[in-house]
Amino acid sequence: MPLHLTKIAFGAQSMEDLRSWFDIGGPEMRLTTRYVPKRLAEMEGGSLYWIYDHALVGRSPILRFEQREDNGRWWIVLERKLIPVEPRAKRAHQGWRYLDEENAPPDLGEGSMEGDVLPGRLVKDLAKLGLV
């Protein structure tokens, strides 16, 4: 089972804004990180799960990690696609965090529409009450 990462969609003003990040460019998308994950070997086949409005809302498959030439930083190289997932409450954090496969939300089904799912803040509030 692959290991995943979570990251806040910092700067996204809406879900449409987040989706637009994936519309421009080639087949790959790159994010900068200061440190390479220590559990890198476990991440083969993993994804980066995006947090927006206090909920996991989508994922992007991780292709590889590459060291940059400046100051030892690293690239997280992602497939340029955002796969919607069933929203799951997730607290904000800095940088990235690990996410085990058993805790990762499933992708939205074929018949599901993104508009049919609850907004992130509502998911968070319902999770606090133990209803989601």
Secondary structure as UniProt FT lines:
FT   STRAND          4..8
FT   TURN            10..11
FT   HELIX           15..20
FT   TURN            21..23
FT   STRAND          28..33
FT   TURN            38..39
FT   HELIX           40..43
FT   TURN            44..45
FT   STRAND          47..52
FT   TURN            53..54
FT   STRAND          55..67
FT   TURN            71..72
FT   STRAND          74..79
FT   STRAND          83..89
FT   STRAND          96..99
FT   HELIX           101..103
FT   TURN            110..111
FT   HELIX           114..116
FT   HELIX           120..128
FT   TURN            129..130
//
